[in-house]
Amino acid sequence: MFNTSKKITIGSRKSSLARRQVEIFKEFFFQNNKNLKKDFFKEISLITQGDQILDKKLLEVGNKGLFTKEIDQAQLEHKIDISIHSLKDLPYKLPKGLMICAYLKREDYRDAIVSRNSLCLSELNKGSIIGTSSIRREIQLKKARPDLEIKLIRGNIETRIKKVLDGEYDATLLAMAGLNRLSIKKNIRPLSSTQFIPAPGQGIIAIVVRKNDKEVIELLEEISDKQTEIQAICERSFMFGFDGSCQTPLGAIALLLDKEKVDFNFFAANSNGSILKTGKKIILIRNAKKECFELGKKMREMVY
């Protein structure tokens, strides 16, 4: 039983989205622990290397750990107790001593196009400038609209949208989950997940803990959404099989059909997009981790 007289320190990135995700976690937590006071948590915001390097694509400077290294270190040094992350930012293998112990119910997993006039992708003029820093989005965009000009855009959600509204770009691609969590509703057109397959884990908030904090794990496991957990395991196993990272053009979305089966849609490409594979497979939940891992390995062999 957790000693409720102690406070738990939460760590996250410093962006408005990261802070909002902490609030969402706390809302879920207190719904299940109404006996605990609101000051049960303390919060620390950290600036990661990925937040500081804004003039390069992520694939040029590292992998998903760019957004987590400083937070991981603070956690291992016991400066924070738990950390709240967008699952799509987490590498498959966490640093030794850390683990994901809970997943919050998934938000909208789709990508969206954001433009000044709320245009859909097919309505953009030939030669329009589209901003993205994601190799996954860039390759799928080139496949859908090879006539568009793609340029690097970095920064938080609000910064990217401002650059579009100021005319620096004609449009940008962002995750619907982040837009919804920040209550941003204007100038948005969601993209079909069959045309733009999202990143593994997109729309999912993950809670990371130290493996030896048994009491904290027991306390937090109760709020984990079981359906979201299945989706996360499928998509991240596929990523692990492919050896996925921010350097990898990779997408996956697992949709539960019933209590036994998952509809698994995936996308994989080589680094320049010259070889691209998409597919769909019905997978039994009881075999999902192994099947998705093997599928990821197979896709890597096909595109490299």
N, C-alpha and C positions, 0 to 999 in steps of 0.2 A: 504493500500500500504506500502510495506517494505521500510524503510529508508536505501537506498543503500550506504549512507555515513558511516554506521556502518559496522563493520566487524563481521563475524560469526566465532566462535571458534569451530573447529571439534575435537572430542576426539575419540581415537581408541586404540586398543592394540598395542604393540610395535613391533610385528613380521613383517617380510618382507611381508607376505601375507596381514596382516591388513593394512599396509601402502599402498600396491598396491590397496587394495579395496577403500581406501580413494581417490587415484588418479582416479580410475574408476568412483567413484561418481562425482568427480569434472569435469571429461570429459563429463559425461552425463549432469551435471548441466549447464556448459558453452555452450553446444550445444543448450540449450533452453534459455539461458540468455546471448546472445552475446554482449549485451550492458554493461555488468559488467566487471570490471577489474579483472585480475588474482589474485590480492592481496586481493580480497573480503573475502577470508578465512584465518584464522590462524589455526595452527594444534598443538595438544598436544597428545603425546603418553604415555600411562599408562601401568604399569606392574600389571597384575591381579593375584589373588591367584592361579588361574588355571595355570598360566605361571610359578609359582614358585615351585609348588608341582609336581615333575617329577618322583617320585619313587613309585607312587601308582596309581591304577586305579581310574578314576573319581568317580565311584560308591562307592568307599570306603571313599571318603573325602567330598562328597557333591553332588550338582546338577549343572544344567547348569549355575546358578548364579555365579559359580566360575570364569567364564570368563567375567563377567559383573559388579560385585559388585562395584569395585573401580571406574569404568567409570560411573555407575549410580549415585554414590555418588557425583562425581565431577559435574555431570550434575544438580543434585538437588541443589547443592551449588552454581550454576551459574559460575563455573570455566570453563565449556565448554557449548556450546549452543546446539549442535547436536552431536550424536554419530553414528558411522558406524560399523555395526556388520555383521558377518555371521549369517543368520537367524537361522540356526540349533543350534547355541550357546545360543539363547535367550529362557528363560523360557516362558511359555504361559502367565503367569501373571507377568507383569512388576511392578516395585515399584510404589507406589501411586504417581501420578503426571507426569508419563512418558507414552508415547505411540509411536507406530510405525506409521509414517505418510507417508512413501513411500517405495516401493520395486523396485529395479532395475531389468531389464530384466534378466531372469534366465540364468545361464551358464549350462554346461553339469552337469546333476544331478547324474550321475553314480559314483559308486566306481571304483577303479582301483587297480590292483595288480602291484607292482613295485619289480622287481627282477634284478639280475646282467645280466641275459641273455634274458631279455624280455620274460620270459616264461608265458604261460597262466596257469590258475589254475590246469588244468588236467595234465600238463607237469611237475609239481613239483615232485621231488622224495619223496617216502614214508619217513616220519619222518623229512621232511624239517621243519625248524624253521620259523614261521611266526610271525611278530611283530604287535600287535594292542593294543590299550587301550580302544576300543569300545566294550561294551558287545553285542551290536547289530551285529557288524561284526563278533565277536567271535562265537556267536551261529549259524549264517548263514554259517560261515566257517566250523564249526564242522559238520553241516548237509551235506555240499557239499564234504568235505574231512576229515572224522574222523581220518584218518591216520596221519595227520599233527600235529606237536607240536606247540602250541600257547604260546607265551611269551609276557609279557608287554613291550611296547615301548612307550616312551613319548618324548616330544620336538617338535620343529617346523618341517615343511615339509623337509627342507634341512637337518636337523639333522637326521631325520629318514631315509632318502634316503642314507646319508653317512654311517649310521650303516649297511645298507644292502650292499652297495658297498664295505665296509671294511670287510665283511664276518661275522659280528656279528649275522646277521639274513640272512636267505635265501631269504626272501621277506617281504613286508609289504603291508598293504591296506591303500589307501589314496583316497580322493575325487578328481575326475577329475577336478572339478571347480577350486580348489586351484592350481593344477598342471598347468592347462591352464593359469590361471591368472599370474603365475610366469614364464610362457613360458618354463616349464620343459617338454621335449618331449621324452627323452631317457629312455629305460628300463621299459616302461609302456604298460600294456595290460588292456583296459577297461573291466569291468565285466558287464554281462547282468543285467539289472535292474529287471528282473523277477526272477533271481537267487539270487541276492543281492539287496534287496529293500533298497533304501537309507533312510537316516534320514529325518524326516519331515523338509522341508525348505532347504534341501541341494542344494547348487548352487545359493542361493538367497542372495543378499546383502540388508539389511534392514537399514533404517534411523530412528533413535529414537530421539524424541523431547520432550520438556516439554509441557504438555497439554494446559497450559495457554499462550504459545507463538503463538498466533493466526497468526501474520504476517509471522513468520518463517514457520508455517504449510502451509499457503496459498502459499508461495513461493516454497516449496518443493513438495507439492502434485502434481504439474504439471508434474514432471518427473517420477512419479510412473507408472510402466508398468501394465496395467490393467489385462492382461492375467496371469502374474506372481502373481498379487494380488489374483486372484481367486484360483490359485494353493496353495498359502500360507494359505489362509483361510481354504481350505479343509484339508490340512495336519495338520495344527496346531489345528483345531477343533477336529480332530481324536485324536491327542496327548492329548488335554485337556480332552476329554471324557475318555481316558484311564488313565488320571492322569500321563502323561509321564514326564520323566526327564532323566538325564544321568544314573539314576539307572535302567531305563526301557529298555529292549530289544524291540525296537519299530521302525518300518519303514513305510513310506507312500510316494506314488508318485501319484499326480493327473495330468492327461494328458487331455487337452481339445480336445474333439472330434469335436465340432462345437460350435456355439454360445449358445447352450442350455444344452449340456451334457458334463460330465467329466467321463473319465475312471479312476477309483480309485483303485489302487493296494496297499495292505497293508500286514504287517507282525507284529505279536505280540507273545511274549513268556513270560513264567515266568522267574524268576531271574537266574535259572540254566539251562534253555533251555530244560528241560525234557518235557514240554508241549509247543508246537509251533503251531501257526495257521497262515496260509496265505490265502489270498482271493482277489477277484476282484469284483468290483461292478460298474455299470453305474449309475451315480447320476445326477439329474437335478441341474443345477447351481442355480436356484432360491431357492432350498431347501438344498443346499450343506452344509452350516454351521451346520444346525440342524442334517441332516442325518449323516454327518461325526462324529459329537459329539456322537450321539446315537450308531454308529458303534464302536467307541472307547470304550464306556461303555460296549457294548456287548462283545467285545474281552477281556476286563479285567475280566468279569465274567466267561469267558470260560477258561482262563489260570491261574486264581488264585482261 
